[in-house]
Amino acid sequence: MVVILLGPPGVGKGTQAIRLADRVGWEHLSTGDLLRAALRDGTPLGDEARTFMDAGELVPDGLIMNLVRERLSGLAPEAGILFDGFPRTTAQAEGLDGVLHETGRRVDRVVVFEAPEEDLVKRLSGRRTCPVCGAVYNVYFNPPARDEICDRCGAKLVHRSDDEPDTVRRRLRVYEEQTAPLVSYYEDAGEPVMHVAADRSVDEVQHAFRAALGLESTAP
């Protein structure tokens, strides 16, 4: 089964995808992870991507598609795949359809994670990260014991510039403009599009996610 996961920044689709993939043995496919791995390993595609990144340019869609194509070619035809954060635009969706067709696959399900905007702003703007040990906190939901100090190592926590409330709202606008239209794209293509309310506990969202995929038998 090939599943496309859609949803705005901060909605938790990555967390849900990793949790499901670990449980049922599916492939969690994030193009960001593919790109970082290619750069780290110095693959031909990674070296090609580095030339764009070193020049301060975006990695072209065609190169990203080649990374996806390369990864898919190494998977068994029956492997379950969760596309997390990709595609982001209708052009990318069209390109992905072509790559999937080349490898004997197609999109089987689209799952859209949804939450109120103010919840998303709190999730992202409240995030604090430890620059030393990598621990992540949220001042609203799981704050450190001491204000702005990491519980693990005592370092001062960092509030990333892209987590500032105004920046978060701009990121949400970009999602609405570029990625949200993908819902219509897949609906028009006749793909099953399922909506999951993500403003609940992680366990509740995971259960709803599995139900949307017809995987109730894996429910606790």
Secondary structure, DSSP 8 states (H G I E B T S, - for coil): -EEEEE--TTS-HHHHHHHHHHHHT-EEE-HHHHHHHHHHHT-HHHHHHHHHHHTT----HHHHHHHHHHHHHTS-TT--EEEES---SHHHHHHHHHHHHHTT----EEEEEE--HHHHHHHHHTEEE-TTT--EEETTTB--SBTTB-TTT--B-B--GGGSHHHHHHHHHHIIIIITHHHHHHHHTT--EEEEE-SS-HHHHHHHHHHHTT-GGG--
